[in-house]
Amino acid sequence: MAEAPTPEAPTPEAPAPAPDKPRPGWRTHPLPKRLALIAIVAVGLWLWKATDLPERQLIFQFTGDGWSSVRAVDLQVVDDEEHILKREELFFANGPPPEVTFKMRLPEGTVRALLFVKVEGREPRVRLEERLTVGEGEAIVRQLRLPAASR
């Protein structure tokens, strides 16, 4: 009788040789492709910070009598064209501390600081005005004195 053909076990084929990969180097690395974008962002951040107005401290020292009855101080800093650069209002239960500091970004030049002071027992607010010359310094210190109460 004829022998039935035996199925032959498939012979494993040798894997095909992999195509030659390009050698890894700086030209194929992903970083140089992104380097232009990183450089543009870095230059943009530097320009943004370089053209930013510096933060300055406006320090008012309250001297003389009458400050213990002050209940509120409204500060307005305006430029030459009467644009308000900064406005802040502070309230006090027992009078202000001897020194009050306001932090703000101011350009160099001349500005006016208007303080409207609410004194206990007086209806209208007392207006104090100071011309400030802003230079390269970080702090501007002014001593303020309340005018005498007029009756």
C-alpha positions in Angstrom: 0.0 0.0 0.0 1.1 3.4 -0.7 2.2 5.4 2.1 0.1 8.4 2.8 2.1 11.5 2.4 3.1 12.8 5.7 2.7 16.4 6.1 6.0 17.9 6.6 6.5 20.2 9.4 6.9 23.7 8.1 10.5 24.8 8.4 10.9 28.0 10.1 12.1 30.6 7.8 15.0 32.6 8.7 14.0 36.2 9.5 14.7 38.6 6.7 17.7 40.8 7.5 16.5 44.2 8.8 17.1 47.1 6.6 20.0 49.2 7.8 18.7 51.8 10.2 20.2 55.2 9.9 22.8 55.7 12.6 21.4 57.8 15.4 22.9 61.2 15.4 22.2 64.8 16.0 20.5 65.2 12.7 17.8 62.6 13.4 17.3 63.6 17.1 14.0 65.3 17.7 15.6 68.2 19.8 17.1 70.1 16.9 13.7 70.1 15.2 12.2 71.8 18.2 15.2 74.0 18.9 13.9 76.9 16.8 10.6 76.9 18.6 12.3 76.8 22.0 14.6 79.7 21.0 11.6 81.8 19.8 9.8 81.2 23.1 12.9 82.1 25.1 13.4 85.4 23.2 9.8 86.2 23.6 9.8 85.7 27.4 13.0 87.8 27.7 11.5 90.7 25.7 8.3 90.5 27.7 10.2 90.8 31.0 12.6 93.4 29.7 9.8 95.8 28.6 7.7 95.3 31.7 7.4 98.2 34.1 9.3 97.7 37.3 7.4 97.3 40.6 7.9 100.1 43.0 6.9 100.8 46.5 5.1 104.0 47.5 5.6 104.5 51.2 3.6 107.1 53.1 4.7 107.9 56.6 2.0 109.6 58.7 3.4 112.3 60.9 1.8 114.8 63.2 -1.5 114.8 65.1 -4.9 113.6 64.0 -4.0 110.3 62.3 -5.4 108.2 65.1 -8.9 109.3 64.1 -8.5 108.3 60.4 -10.7 105.5 59.4 -10.0 105.1 55.6 -7.4 106.2 53.1 -8.2 106.2 49.3 -5.1 106.4 47.2 -5.2 107.3 43.5 -2.1 107.6 41.4 -2.6 109.6 38.2 -0.3 110.4 35.3 0.0 113.8 33.5 -3.1 113.0 31.3 -5.2 112.3 34.4 -5.4 108.5 33.7 -5.6 106.5 36.9 -2.6 104.2 37.2 -3.4 102.8 40.6 -6.3 103.0 43.0 -6.5 101.4 46.4 -8.6 102.0 49.5 -7.6 100.9 53.0 -9.8 100.9 56.1 -8.7 101.1 59.7 -10.5 100.4 62.9 -8.2 102.3 65.2 -6.2 104.6 62.9 -3.6 103.7 60.4 -0.1 102.4 61.3 2.7 104.9 61.2 3.7 103.8 57.7 1.6 102.4 54.8 3.2 100.8 51.7 1.6 100.5 48.3 3.2 98.3 45.7 2.6 99.2 42.0 4.1 99.2 38.6 5.1 102.8 37.6 6.9 104.2 34.6 9.7 106.7 35.2 8.5 110.3 35.1 6.2 112.5 37.2 2.9 111.3 38.6 0.5 112.7 41.2 -0.6 110.8 44.3 -4.0 111.8 45.6 -5.0 110.7 49.0 -8.6 111.1 50.2 -8.6 110.6 54.0 -11.8 109.8 55.9 -11.4 111.3 59.4 -13.9 110.3 62.1 -16.3 113.1 62.9 -15.7 115.0 59.6 -18.1 114.5 56.7 -16.0 115.4 53.7 -12.8 113.5 53.1 -9.6 115.4 53.5 -7.7 115.7 50.2 -3.9 115.4 50.2 -1.9 115.7 47.0 1.7 114.8 46.4 3.7 115.1 43.2 6.0 112.2 42.8 9.1 112.0 40.6 9.7 108.4 39.7 13.3 107.5 39.0 15.3 104.3 38.9 14.8 103.7 42.7 12.5 101.0 43.9 11.0 103.0 46.8 9.4 106.4 47.0 9.0 107.7 50.6 6.8 110.7 51.5 5.9 112.1 54.9 2.3 113.2 55.2 0.7 115.6 57.7 -3.0 116.1 58.1 -4.1 119.7 57.8 -5.7 121.3 60.9 -9.4 120.9 61.3 -11.3 124.0 60.2 -14.6 124.7 61.8 
